[in-house]
């Protein structure tokens, strides 16, 4: 390489360094701002997590204190005085309030609390289905068999969180309507389901036997 070429390379490199220095001097604040934003964002997230945890602990303590009351009416009143800051916490609280109201023989208000949860589209499906299931259980004497069947059918759709429990309730409605064969068939689908719990399987099996039905030997041996 000639001295001229070497000199040109050195000048070019120097120019590059000068340009880089000017760029950093002119736009370096952007990098600094990015660092501040990243650190600030992480701190804000940690603050939010800490705030949510504190709120959850406070809600849990208040619910436990209210549930410790031995008087049904007092328990319902204390639970009704509690408020929750998150949708999930509010849903759990509403279901506890409904339970206390039902124990205090205030079924209409209990059902109303549960229905607000079941109709809240912002909540996960499992919350809404549990609330619907509990509400239907409280309406055995006030809702017709046909209306309860229609709502339990919606809860018993494949893949639904409470599908097997809703199917069990539909089998009981079959028995109530005098359709024993339909009840046995429904209960068999529960027993044969891979996701059935031991308690539900045993309960369904006992009802099948009580109704005069028979189970496959393979299913019986698995139990």
MDAnalysis code that builds the backbone (N, CA, C; Angstrom):
import MDAnalysis as mda
import numpy as np

u = mda.Universe.empty(669, n_residues=223, atom_resindex=np.repeat(np.arange(223), 3), trajectory=True)
u.add_TopologyAttr("name", ["N", "CA", "C"] * 223)
u.add_TopologyAttr("resid", np.arange(1, 224))
u.add_TopologyAttr("resname", ["UNK", "UNK", "UNK", "UNK", "UNK", "UNK", "UNK", "UNK", "UNK", "UNK", "UNK", "UNK", "UNK", "UNK", "UNK", "UNK", "UNK", "UNK", "UNK", "UNK", "UNK", "UNK", "UNK", "UNK", "UNK", "UNK", "UNK", "UNK", "UNK", "UNK", "UNK", "UNK", "UNK", "UNK", "UNK", "UNK", "UNK", "UNK", "UNK", "UNK", "UNK", "UNK", "UNK", "UNK", "UNK", "UNK", "UNK", "UNK", "UNK", "UNK", "UNK", "UNK", "UNK", "UNK", "UNK", "UNK", "UNK", "UNK", "UNK", "UNK", "UNK", "UNK", "UNK", "UNK", "UNK", "UNK", "UNK", "UNK", "UNK", "UNK", "UNK", "UNK", "UNK", "UNK", "UNK", "UNK", "UNK", "UNK", "UNK", "UNK", "UNK", "UNK", "UNK", "UNK", "UNK", "UNK", "UNK", "UNK", "UNK", "UNK", "UNK", "UNK", "UNK", "UNK", "UNK", "UNK", "UNK", "UNK", "UNK", "UNK", "UNK", "UNK", "UNK", "UNK", "UNK", "UNK", "UNK", "UNK", "UNK", "UNK", "UNK", "UNK", "UNK", "UNK", "UNK", "UNK", "UNK", "UNK", "UNK", "UNK", "UNK", "UNK", "UNK", "UNK", "UNK", "UNK", "UNK", "UNK", "UNK", "UNK", "UNK", "UNK", "UNK", "UNK", "UNK", "UNK", "UNK", "UNK", "UNK", "UNK", "UNK", "UNK", "UNK", "UNK", "UNK", "UNK", "UNK", "UNK", "UNK", "UNK", "UNK", "UNK", "UNK", "UNK", "UNK", "UNK", "UNK", "UNK", "UNK", "UNK", "UNK", "UNK", "UNK", "UNK", "UNK", "UNK", "UNK", "UNK", "UNK", "UNK", "UNK", "UNK", "UNK", "UNK", "UNK", "UNK", "UNK", "UNK", "UNK", "UNK", "UNK", "UNK", "UNK", "UNK", "UNK", "UNK", "UNK", "UNK", "UNK", "UNK", "UNK", "UNK", "UNK", "UNK", "UNK", "UNK", "UNK", "UNK", "UNK", "UNK", "UNK", "UNK", "UNK", "UNK", "UNK", "UNK", "UNK", "UNK", "UNK", "UNK", "UNK", "UNK", "UNK", "UNK", "UNK", "UNK", "UNK", "UNK", "UNK", "UNK", "UNK", "UNK", "UNK"])
u.atoms.positions = np.array([
    [0.863, -1.195, 0.000],
    [0.000, 0.000, 0.000],
    [0.897, 1.242, 0.000],
    [0.601, 2.245, -0.835],
    [1.419, 3.446, -0.956],
    [1.154, 4.372, 0.212],
    [2.081, 5.316, 0.405],
    [1.898, 6.283, 1.486],
    [0.638, 7.101, 1.275],
    [0.312, 7.346, 0.010],
    [-0.889, 8.138, -0.302],
    [-2.145, 7.398, 0.138],
    [-2.180, 6.082, -0.197],
    [-3.336, 5.276, 0.193],
    [-3.480, 5.199, 1.705],
    [-2.337, 5.055, 2.381],
    [-2.357, 4.972, 3.837],
    [-2.871, 6.274, 4.430],
    [-2.438, 7.374, 3.869],
    [-2.863, 8.672, 4.362],
    [-4.376, 8.852, 4.162],
    [-4.870, 8.437, 2.995],
    [-6.301, 8.559, 2.696],
    [-7.115, 7.720, 3.670],
    [-6.650, 6.486, 3.970],
    [-7.344, 5.619, 4.923],
    [-7.411, 6.250, 6.303],
    [-6.290, 6.858, 6.728],
    [-6.264, 7.486, 8.048],
    [-7.235, 8.656, 8.117],
    [-7.253, 9.453, 7.054],
    [-8.166, 10.602, 7.021],
    [-9.615, 10.124, 7.031],
    [-9.890, 9.055, 6.251],
    [-11.258, 8.509, 6.200],
    [-11.700, 8.004, 7.561],
    [-10.802, 7.297, 8.251],
    [-11.120, 6.773, 9.577],
    [-11.353, 7.903, 10.561],
    [-10.554, 8.967, 10.440],
    [-10.698, 10.119, 11.331],
    [-12.045, 10.808, 11.099],
    [-12.404, 10.909, 9.820],
    [-13.697, 11.512, 9.480],
    [-14.836, 10.692, 10.063],
    [-14.701, 9.358, 9.956],
    [-15.731, 8.487, 10.521],
    [-15.867, 8.706, 12.019],
    [-14.724, 8.808, 12.724],
    [-14.762, 9.014, 14.168],
    [-15.403, 10.355, 14.508],
    [-15.036, 11.367, 13.706],
    [-15.627, 12.692, 13.932],
    [-17.139, 12.658, 13.746],
    [-17.595, 11.956, 12.710],
    [-19.031, 11.855, 12.444],
    [-19.734, 11.110, 13.577],
    [-19.070, 10.021, 14.059],
    [-19.655, 9.255, 15.151],
    [-19.772, 10.102, 16.404],
    [-18.723, 10.882, 16.672],
    [-18.736, 11.746, 17.844],
    [-19.870, 12.775, 17.747],
    [-20.007, 13.355, 16.548],
    [-21.074, 14.339, 16.333],
    [-22.449, 13.690, 16.512],
    [-22.622, 12.460, 15.968],
    [-23.897, 11.746, 16.093],
    [-24.226, 11.452, 17.554],
    [-23.212, 10.975, 18.305],
    [-23.431, 10.679, 19.714],
    [-23.756, 11.936, 20.498],
    [-23.064, 13.035, 20.132],
    [-23.294, 14.303, 20.818],
    [-24.699, 14.830, 20.527],
    [-25.141, 14.597, 19.287],
    [-26.435, 15.129, 18.861],
    [-27.595, 14.233, 19.305],
    [-27.399, 12.889, 19.207],
    [-28.511, 11.968, 19.450],
    [-28.294, 11.032, 20.635],
    [-27.221, 11.221, 21.369],
    [-26.936, 10.328, 22.492],
    [-28.005, 10.338, 23.559],
    [-28.764, 11.451, 23.642],
    [-29.822, 11.550, 24.648],
    [-30.906, 10.496, 24.436],
    [-31.024, 10.012, 23.172],
    [-32.042, 9.004, 22.890],
    [-31.722, 7.712, 23.639],
    [-30.445, 7.312, 23.613],
    [-30.034, 6.117, 24.336],
    [-30.250, 6.275, 25.829],
    [-29.911, 7.473, 26.347],
    [-30.119, 7.734, 27.764],
    [-31.588, 7.668, 28.144],
    [-32.419, 8.234, 27.264],
    [-33.855, 8.195, 27.513],
    [-34.381, 6.765, 27.501],
    [-33.863, 5.947, 26.566],
    [-34.290, 4.549, 26.482],
    [-33.960, 3.813, 27.771],
    [-32.767, 4.074, 28.310],
    [-32.371, 3.432, 29.569],
    [-33.300, 3.853, 30.697],
    [-33.600, 5.163, 30.752],
    [-34.502, 5.672, 31.793],
    [-35.878, 5.026, 31.685],
    [-36.389, 4.907, 30.447],
    [-37.702, 4.318, 30.233],
    [-37.732, 2.849, 30.640],
    [-36.676, 2.120, 30.291],
    [-36.611, 0.698, 30.633],
    [-36.580, 0.509, 32.142],
    [-35.702, 1.269, 32.807],
    [-35.584, 1.162, 34.260],
    [-36.874, 1.629, 34.938],
    [-37.434, 2.738, 34.427],
    [-38.675, 3.256, 34.996],
    [-39.833, 2.299, 34.802],
    [-39.893, 1.663, 33.614],
    [-40.959, 0.702, 33.341],
    [-40.876, -0.502, 34.248],
    [-39.667, -0.998, 34.476],
    [-39.491, -2.148, 35.365],
    [-39.898, -1.796, 36.789],
    [-39.532, -0.594, 37.225],
    [-39.898, -0.164, 38.574],
    [-41.409, -0.017, 38.713],
    [-42.046, 0.516, 37.665],
    [-43.501, 0.696, 37.675],
    [-44.213, -0.656, 37.742],
    [-43.715, -1.636, 36.969],
    [-44.298, -2.984, 36.987],
    [-44.169, -3.616, 38.369],
    [-43.017, -3.452, 38.989],
    [-42.808, -4.007, 40.325],
    [-43.738, -3.340, 41.338],
    [-43.932, -2.031, 41.162],
    [-44.841, -1.306, 42.055],
    [-46.268, -1.822, 41.898],
    [-46.682, -2.017, 40.639],
    [-48.031, -2.524, 40.380],
    [-48.229, -3.912, 40.968],
    [-47.206, -4.790, 40.783],
    [-47.296, -6.141, 41.333],
    [-47.420, -6.104, 42.847],
    [-46.606, -5.246, 43.465],
    [-46.637, -5.124, 44.922],
    [-47.987, -4.594, 45.395],
    [-48.536, -3.634, 44.646],
    [-49.836, -3.057, 44.999],
    [-50.952, -4.093, 44.870],
    [-50.916, -4.890, 43.774],
    [-51.931, -5.924, 43.558],
    [-51.847, -7.011, 44.626],
    [-50.610, -7.391, 44.996],
    [-50.427, -8.412, 46.038],
    [-50.981, -7.926, 47.372],
    [-50.695, -6.666, 47.694],
    [-51.197, -6.104, 48.951],
    [-52.722, -6.060, 48.962],
    [-53.309, -5.698, 47.812],
    [-54.772, -5.636, 47.708],
    [-55.383, -7.024, 47.856],
    [-54.743, -8.023, 47.248],
    [-55.247, -9.403, 47.346],
    [-55.175, -9.916, 48.780],
    [-54.061, -9.617, 49.448],
    [-53.914, -10.047, 50.842],
    [-54.950, -9.364, 51.735],
    [-55.193, -8.084, 51.494],
    [-56.184, -7.340, 52.279],
    [-57.580, -7.927, 52.067],
    [-57.914, -8.224, 50.792],
    [-59.211, -8.806, 50.481],
    [-59.364, -10.170, 51.141],
    [-58.320, -10.986, 51.078],
    [-58.360, -12.307, 51.694],
    [-58.567, -12.227, 53.196],
    [-57.857, -11.300, 53.841],
    [-57.998, -11.137, 55.295],
    [-59.419, -10.705, 55.662],
    [-59.984, -9.780, 54.863],
    [-61.340, -9.295, 55.141],
    [-62.377, -10.406, 54.950],
    [-62.188, -11.225, 53.915],
    [-63.146, -12.308, 53.669],
    [-63.067, -13.364, 54.763],
    [-61.866, -13.700, 55.186],
    [-61.699, -14.691, 56.256],
    [-62.334, -14.187, 57.551],
    [-62.122, -12.903, 57.845],
    [-62.697, -12.327, 59.061],
    [-64.218, -12.360, 59.011],
    [-64.782, -12.048, 57.835],
    [-66.245, -12.052, 57.701],
    [-66.809, -13.462, 57.806],
    [-66.121, -14.437, 57.214],
    [-66.601, -15.813, 57.221],
    [-66.505, -16.457, 58.607],
    [-65.700, -15.861, 59.476],
    [-65.543, -16.439, 60.822],
    [-66.759, -16.183, 61.703],
    [-67.639, -15.292, 61.270],
    [-68.851, -15.011, 62.054],
    [-69.784, -16.217, 62.026],
    [-70.318, -16.595, 63.174],
    [-71.176, -17.779, 63.271],
    [-72.622, -17.496, 62.880],
    [-73.025, -16.251, 62.909],
    [-74.400, -15.880, 62.572],
    [-74.514, -15.654, 61.062],
    [-75.489, -16.324, 60.416],
    [-75.625, -16.245, 58.962],
    [-75.885, -14.819, 58.482],
    [-76.774, -14.121, 59.148],
    [-77.110, -12.761, 58.729],
    [-75.928, -11.818, 58.902],
    [-75.214, -11.963, 59.998],
    [-74.047, -11.120, 60.253],
    [-72.951, -11.410, 59.229],
    [-72.780, -12.686, 58.917],
    [-71.783, -13.080, 57.915],
    [-72.107, -12.474, 56.557],
    [-73.376, -12.521, 56.174],
    [-73.795, -11.954, 54.895],
    [-73.579, -10.448, 54.870],
    [-73.897, -9.777, 55.998],
    [-73.744, -8.322, 56.074],
    [-72.274, -7.916, 56.001],
    [-71.423, -8.648, 56.703],
    [-69.992, -8.322, 56.707],
    [-69.369, -8.554, 55.332],
    [-69.756, -9.624, 54.665],
    [-69.235, -9.880, 53.324],
    [-69.728, -8.828, 52.328],
    [-70.959, -8.378, 52.489],
    [-71.527, -7.386, 51.577],
    [-70.848, -6.032, 51.736],
    [-70.234, -5.789, 52.896],
    [-69.562, -4.516, 53.146],
    [-68.158, -4.464, 52.547],
    [-67.658, -5.621, 52.085],
    [-66.306, -5.688, 51.515],
    [-66.345, -5.311, 50.038],
    [-65.299, -4.663, 49.570],
    [-65.171, -4.342, 48.145],
    [-63.853, -4.894, 47.620],
    [-63.833, -5.216, 46.342],
    [-62.623, -5.776, 45.709],
    [-62.148, -4.851, 44.592],
    [-60.839, -4.827, 44.364],
    [-60.261, -3.909, 43.381],
    [-60.049, -4.549, 42.022],
    [-60.114, -5.867, 41.945],
    [-59.883, -6.549, 40.668],
    [-61.133, -7.338, 40.265],
    [-61.350, -7.557, 38.957],
    [-62.517, -8.323, 38.511],
    [-62.565, -9.733, 39.104],
    [-61.401, -10.404, 39.143],
    [-61.359, -11.755, 39.697],
    [-61.695, -11.767, 41.175],
    [-61.141, -10.815, 41.921],
    [-61.437, -10.715, 43.348],
    [-62.900, -10.407, 43.583],
    [-63.465, -9.536, 42.750],
    [-64.884, -9.184, 42.877],
    [-65.775, -10.391, 42.597],
    [-65.368, -11.237, 41.642],
    [-66.152, -12.431, 41.312],
    [-66.161, -13.419, 42.469],
    [-64.990, -13.662, 43.037],
    [-64.899, -14.583, 44.183],
    [-65.701, -14.036, 45.357],
    [-65.572, -12.736, 45.603],
    [-66.300, -12.102, 46.696],
    [-67.809, -12.220, 46.487],
    [-68.263, -11.988, 45.267],
    [-69.701, -12.076, 44.966],
    [-70.227, -13.487, 45.210],
    [-69.436, -14.501, 44.879],
    [-69.880, -15.878, 45.096],
    [-69.940, -16.215, 46.587],
    [-68.991, -15.679, 47.354],
    [-69.031, -15.873, 48.809],
    [-70.230, -15.134, 49.409],
    [-70.477, -13.935, 48.919],
    [-71.633, -13.173, 49.388],
    [-72.930, -13.922, 49.087],
    [-72.997, -14.504, 47.889],
    [-74.190, -15.266, 47.505],
    [-74.388, -16.459, 48.422],
    [-73.313, -17.140, 48.759],
    [-73.409, -18.285, 49.659],
    [-73.922, -17.874, 51.028],
    [-73.398, -16.753, 51.545],
    [-73.838, -16.276, 52.853],
    [-75.299, -15.825, 52.816],
    [-75.690, -15.172, 51.731],
    [-77.082, -14.728, 51.583],
    [-78.033, -15.922, 51.501],
    [-77.606, -16.966, 50.805],
    [-78.436, -18.175, 50.696],
    [-78.611, -18.826, 52.065],
    [-77.537, -18.865, 52.851],
    [-77.621, -19.440, 54.199],
    [-78.539, -18.613, 55.090],
    [-78.624, -17.307, 54.784],
    [-79.503, -16.428, 55.553],
    [-80.914, -16.381, 54.958],
    [-81.211, -17.317, 54.036],
    [-82.535, -17.443, 53.402],
    [-82.910, -16.264, 52.508],
    [-81.901, -15.552, 52.012],
    [-82.145, -14.462, 51.062],
    [-81.756, -14.959, 49.667],
    [-82.561, -15.890, 49.151],
    [-82.210, -16.562, 47.907],
    [-82.240, -15.632, 46.699],
    [-83.204, -14.738, 46.647],
    [-83.320, -13.847, 45.489],
    [-82.066, -12.988, 45.321],
    [-81.591, -12.419, 46.438],
    [-80.388, -11.584, 46.379],
    [-79.157, -12.431, 46.061],
    [-79.120, -13.649, 46.599],
    [-78.001, -14.551, 46.317],
    [-77.923, -14.872, 44.826],
    [-79.052, -15.192, 44.235],
    [-79.095, -15.489, 42.799],
    [-78.687, -14.268, 41.984],
    [-79.135, -13.088, 42.412],
    [-78.801, -11.858, 41.700],
    [-77.285, -11.621, 41.700],
    [-76.625, -11.858, 42.834],
    [-75.163, -11.690, 42.921],
    [-74.458, -12.654, 41.966],
    [-74.930, -13.888, 41.952],
    [-74.313, -14.896, 41.082],
    [-74.531, -14.580, 39.608],
    [-75.680, -14.063, 39.283],
    [-75.969, -13.750, 37.883],
    [-75.136, -12.579, 37.376],
    [-74.792, -11.639, 38.246],
    [-73.909, -10.549, 37.813],
    [-72.537, -11.098, 37.420],
    [-72.087, -12.128, 38.139],
    [-70.808, -12.761, 37.797],
    [-70.933, -13.545, 36.490],
    [-72.000, -14.315, 36.371],
    [-72.164, -15.178, 35.188],
    [-72.318, -14.380, 33.902],
    [-72.779, -13.139, 34.001],
    [-73.011, -12.320, 32.808],
    [-71.866, -11.351, 32.514],
    [-70.833, -11.390, 33.331],
    [-69.693, -10.481, 33.145],
    [-68.727, -11.068, 32.114],
    [-68.768, -10.542, 30.906],
    [-67.964, -11.086, 29.806],
    [-66.467, -10.856, 29.994],
    [-66.086, -9.975, 30.919],
    [-64.670, -9.699, 31.141],
    [-63.991, -10.781, 31.985],
    [-64.798, -11.605, 32.630],
    [-64.248, -12.644, 33.503],
    [-63.922, -13.910, 32.720],
    [-62.963, -14.710, 33.190],
    [-62.703, -16.011, 32.573],
    [-63.949, -16.892, 32.608],
    [-64.061, -17.792, 31.629],
    [-65.251, -18.628, 31.499],
    [-65.534, -19.454, 32.743],
    [-64.492, -19.928, 33.408],
    [-64.692, -20.793, 34.569],
    [-65.420, -20.055, 35.690],
    [-65.116, -18.778, 35.896],
    [-65.815, -17.987, 36.916],
    [-67.304, -17.893, 36.576],
    [-67.570, -17.587, 35.319],
    [-68.956, -17.377, 34.889],
    [-69.773, -18.660, 34.980],
    [-69.153, -19.793, 34.609],
    [-69.874, -21.066, 34.662],
    [-70.108, -21.526, 36.102],
    [-69.148, -21.290, 36.978],
    [-69.345, -21.649, 38.386],
    [-70.501, -20.842, 38.966],
    [-70.539, -19.555, 38.641],
    [-71.623, -18.702, 39.144],
    [-72.972, -19.159, 38.598],
    [-73.025, -19.502, 37.305],
    [-74.280, -19.989, 36.708],
    [-74.725, -21.287, 37.367],
    [-73.767, -22.175, 37.579],
    [-74.066, -23.475, 38.194],
    [-74.641, -23.286, 39.601],
    [-74.002, -22.413, 40.382],
    [-74.472, -22.163, 41.747],
    [-75.854, -21.509, 41.738],
    [-76.068, -20.583, 40.802],
    [-77.367, -19.909, 40.716],
    [-78.480, -20.905, 40.393],
    [-78.205, -21.826, 39.490],
    [-79.201, -22.846, 39.139],
    [-79.506, -23.749, 40.328],
    [-78.483, -24.034, 41.123],
    [-78.689, -24.855, 42.306],
    [-79.606, -24.194, 43.317],
    [-79.576, -22.860, 43.354],
    [-80.427, -22.128, 44.292],
    [-81.845, -21.923, 43.763],
    [-82.043, -22.266, 42.480],
    [-83.355, -22.028, 41.869],
    [-84.131, -23.323, 41.597],
    [-83.825, -24.371, 42.339],
    [-84.515, -25.647, 42.141],
    [-86.024, -25.536, 42.363],
    [-86.409, -24.689, 43.304],
    [-87.841, -24.577, 43.618],
    [-88.526, -23.427, 42.887],
    [-87.728, -22.527, 42.300],
    [-88.321, -21.351, 41.667],
    [-88.230, -21.372, 40.145],
    [-87.435, -22.282, 39.598],
    [-87.246, -22.348, 38.147],
    [-87.768, -23.691, 37.642],
    [-88.454, -23.682, 36.533],
    [-89.028, -24.922, 36.007],
    [-87.937, -25.897, 35.568],
    [-88.313, -27.170, 35.506],
    [-87.387, -28.209, 35.073],
    [-86.876, -27.928, 33.662],
    [-87.759, -27.449, 32.791],
    [-87.368, -27.168, 31.403],
    [-86.350, -26.033, 31.334],
    [-86.555, -24.977, 32.135],
    [-85.627, -23.843, 32.134],
    [-84.272, -24.241, 32.708],
    [-84.282, -25.032, 33.781],
    [-83.014, -25.488, 34.354],
    [-82.274, -26.397, 33.375],
    [-83.011, -27.264, 32.689],
    [-82.395, -28.164, 31.719],
    [-81.716, -27.366, 30.609],
    [-82.391, -26.333, 30.129],
    [-81.849, -25.511, 29.052],
    [-80.536, -24.856, 29.468],
    [-80.486, -24.362, 30.696],
    [-79.273, -23.692, 31.166],
    [-78.156, -24.687, 31.486],
    [-78.526, -25.853, 32.015],
    [-77.510, -26.871, 32.271],
    [-76.932, -27.413, 30.960],
    [-77.734, -27.464, 29.920],
    [-77.242, -27.903, 28.613],
    [-76.144, -26.972, 28.115],
    [-76.313, -25.668, 28.346],
    [-75.298, -24.697, 27.940],
    [-73.991, -24.917, 28.705],
    [-74.100, -25.319, 29.972],
    [-72.914, -25.565, 30.795],
    [-72.271, -26.913, 30.493],
    [-73.027, -27.816, 29.860],
    [-72.548, -29.181, 29.611],
    [-71.915, -29.346, 28.236],
    [-71.696, -28.260, 27.518],
    [-71.078, -28.365, 26.192],
    [-69.669, -28.943, 26.303],
    [-69.238, -29.774, 25.336],
    [-67.892, -30.360, 25.387],
    [-66.807, -29.300, 25.558],
    [-65.915, -29.556, 26.491],
    [-64.821, -28.630, 26.739],
    [-65.143, -27.551, 27.756],
    [-66.396, -27.426, 28.163],
    [-66.779, -26.426, 29.155],
    [-66.210, -26.812, 30.524],
    [-65.876, -25.830, 31.367],
    [-65.218, -26.129, 32.657],
    [-66.002, -27.077, 33.564],
    [-67.337, -26.957, 33.558],
    [-68.160, -27.782, 34.451],
    [-69.046, -28.741, 33.666],
    [-68.565, -29.185, 32.519],
    [-69.382, -30.010, 31.624],
    [-69.901, -31.276, 32.312],
    [-69.048, -31.977, 33.040],
    [-69.468, -33.244, 33.657],
    [-70.438, -33.010, 34.817],
    [-70.194, -31.973, 35.598],
    [-71.112, -31.669, 36.701],
    [-72.480, -31.251, 36.161],
    [-72.478, -30.493, 35.071],
    [-73.749, -30.086, 34.465],
    [-74.478, -31.290, 33.880],
    [-73.715, -32.227, 33.318],
    [-74.320, -33.452, 32.792],
    [-74.960, -34.267, 33.913],
    [-74.304, -34.305, 35.060],
    [-74.870, -34.995, 36.224],
    [-76.207, -34.364, 36.616],
    [-76.263, -33.052, 36.619],
    [-77.508, -32.364, 36.970],
    [-78.603, -32.652, 35.946],
    [-78.232, -32.759, 34.675],
    [-79.220, -33.088, 33.647],
    [-79.744, -34.510, 33.836],
    [-78.874, -35.414, 34.291],
    [-79.318, -36.779, 34.582],
    [-80.319, -36.786, 35.733],
    [-80.082, -35.943, 36.727],
    [-81.016, -35.846, 37.850],
    [-82.356, -35.270, 37.384],
    [-82.287, -34.346, 36.403],
    [-83.531, -33.814, 35.837],
    [-84.274, -34.902, 35.053],
    [-83.507, -35.778, 34.385],
    [-84.128, -36.906, 33.688],
    [-84.889, -37.788, 34.677],
    [-84.252, -38.048, 35.814],
    [-84.905, -38.856, 36.853],
    [-86.157, -38.145, 37.359],
    [-86.020, -36.837, 37.566],
    [-87.157, -36.033, 38.031],
    [-88.322, -36.098, 37.052],
    [-87.988, -36.173, 35.757],
    [-89.024, -36.238, 34.715],
    [-89.473, -37.663, 34.421],
    [-88.886, -38.640, 35.117],
    [-89.286, -40.029, 34.943],
    [-88.609, -40.761, 33.801],
    [-87.587, -40.169, 33.207],
    [-86.881, -40.800, 32.088],
    [-85.611, -41.469, 32.606],
    [-85.777, -42.651, 33.174],
    [-84.658, -43.353, 33.820],
    [-83.584, -43.762, 32.820],
    [-83.987, -44.256, 31.646],
    [-83.009, -44.700, 30.647],
    [-82.107, -43.555, 30.197],
    [-82.694, -42.374, 30.000],
    [-81.896, -41.206, 29.602],
    [-80.902, -40.842, 30.705],
    [-81.353, -40.945, 31.953],
    [-80.479, -40.640, 33.086],
    [-79.297, -41.599, 33.135],
    [-79.571, -42.882, 32.953],
    [-78.503, -43.894, 32.974],
    [-77.500, -43.627, 31.855],
    [-77.985, -43.321, 30.677],
    [-77.095, -43.049, 29.546],
    [-76.190, -41.852, 29.834],
    [-76.762, -40.800, 30.398],
    [-75.952, -39.618, 30.719],
    [-74.895, -39.952, 31.769],
    [-75.303, -40.686, 32.791],
    [-74.377, -41.031, 33.865],
    [-73.256, -41.927, 33.363],
    [-73.561, -42.771, 32.396],
    [-72.511, -43.625, 31.817],
    [-71.475, -42.792, 31.077],
    [-71.914, -41.742, 30.396],
    [-70.940, -40.882, 29.699],
    [-70.013, -40.207, 30.703],
    [-70.532, -39.922, 31.888],
    [-69.696, -39.322, 32.930],
    [-68.654, -40.331, 33.414],
    [-69.116, -41.538, 33.727],
    [-68.228, -42.584, 34.248],
    [-67.127, -42.920, 33.250],
    [-67.450, -42.901, 31.973],
    [-66.497, -43.296, 30.937],
    [-65.593, -42.151, 30.486],
    [-65.835, -40.946, 30.966],
    [-65.030, -39.793, 30.550],
    [-63.645, -39.849, 31.183],
    [-62.627, -39.569, 30.392],
    [-61.246, -39.660, 30.889],
    [-60.940, -38.597, 31.946],
    [-61.674, -37.493, 31.929],
    [-61.376, -36.409, 32.857],
    [-62.216, -36.410, 34.118],
    [-63.001, -37.470, 34.328],
    [-63.892, -37.492, 35.492],
    [-63.084, -37.650, 36.779],
    [-63.514, -36.954, 37.836],
    [-62.852, -37.093, 39.136],
    [-63.355, -38.369, 39.819],
    [-62.597, -38.836, 40.797],
    [-62.960, -40.076, 41.499],
    [-64.310, -39.930, 42.214],
    [-64.522, -38.790, 42.850],
    [-65.776, -38.584, 43.584],
    [-66.987, -38.576, 42.654],
    [-66.852, -37.867, 41.538],
    [-67.975, -37.792, 40.597],
    [-68.230, -39.154, 39.959],
    [-67.172, -39.870, 39.641],
    [-67.327, -41.201, 39.049],
    [-68.046, -42.148, 40.013],
    [-67.656, -42.107, 41.269],
    [-68.288, -42.970, 42.274],
    [-69.767, -42.592, 42.451],
    [-70.028, -41.288, 42.481],
    [-71.407, -40.823, 42.650],
    [-72.282, -41.263, 41.483],
    [-71.783, -41.101, 40.256],
    [-72.540, -41.485, 39.061],
    [-72.761, -42.995, 39.023],
    [-71.739, -43.750, 39.419],
    [-71.851, -45.213, 39.431],
    [-72.929, -45.670, 40.408],
    [-72.957, -45.073, 41.576],
    [-73.953, -45.444, 42.588],
    [-75.373, -45.167, 42.101],
    [-75.564, -44.051, 41.406],
    [-76.903, -43.721, 40.901],
    [-77.302, -44.691, 39.792],
    [-76.338, -45.045, 38.926],
    [-76.628, -46.011, 37.855],
    [-77.112, -47.332, 38.451],
    [-76.385, -47.823, 39.438],
    [-76.756, -49.089, 40.089],
    [-78.112, -48.959, 40.772],
    [-78.334, -47.818, 41.442],
    [-79.609, -47.609, 42.139],
    [-80.786, -47.574, 41.157],
    [-80.510, -47.148, 39.929],
    [-81.571, -47.081, 38.915],
    [-81.750, -48.406, 38.173],
    [-80.924, -49.403, 38.512],
    [-81.031, -50.715, 37.863],
    [-80.194, -50.849, 36.620],
    [-79.307, -49.883, 36.390],
    [-78.439, -49.952, 35.216],
    [-77.215, -50.796, 35.469],
    [-76.497, -51.119, 34.405],
    [-75.282, -51.926, 34.517],
    [-74.141, -51.225, 33.801],
    [-72.946, -51.406, 34.359],
    [-71.747, -50.821, 33.773],
    [-70.915, -51.908, 33.120],
    [-70.137, -51.525, 32.110],
    [-69.220, -52.479, 31.487],
    [-68.204, -52.927, 32.520],
    [-67.784, -54.190, 32.421],
    [-66.828, -54.720, 33.393],
    [-65.525, -53.951, 33.378],
    [-65.109, -53.495, 32.199],
    [-63.842, -52.750, 32.090],
    [-63.927, -51.456, 32.868],
    [-65.068, -50.783, 32.774],
    [-65.258, -49.521, 33.487],
    [-65.293, -49.760, 34.994],
    [-65.976, -50.843, 35.404],
    [-66.091, -51.176, 36.812],
    [-64.728, -51.499, 37.410],
    [-63.914, -52.248, 36.673],
    [-62.591, -52.630, 37.177],
    [-61.667, -51.436, 37.299],
    [-61.834, -50.438, 36.412],
    [-61.001, -49.250, 36.481],
    [-61.298, -48.452, 37.739],
    [-62.577, -48.489, 38.137],
    [-62.956, -47.738, 39.353],
    [-62.388, -48.405, 40.578],
])
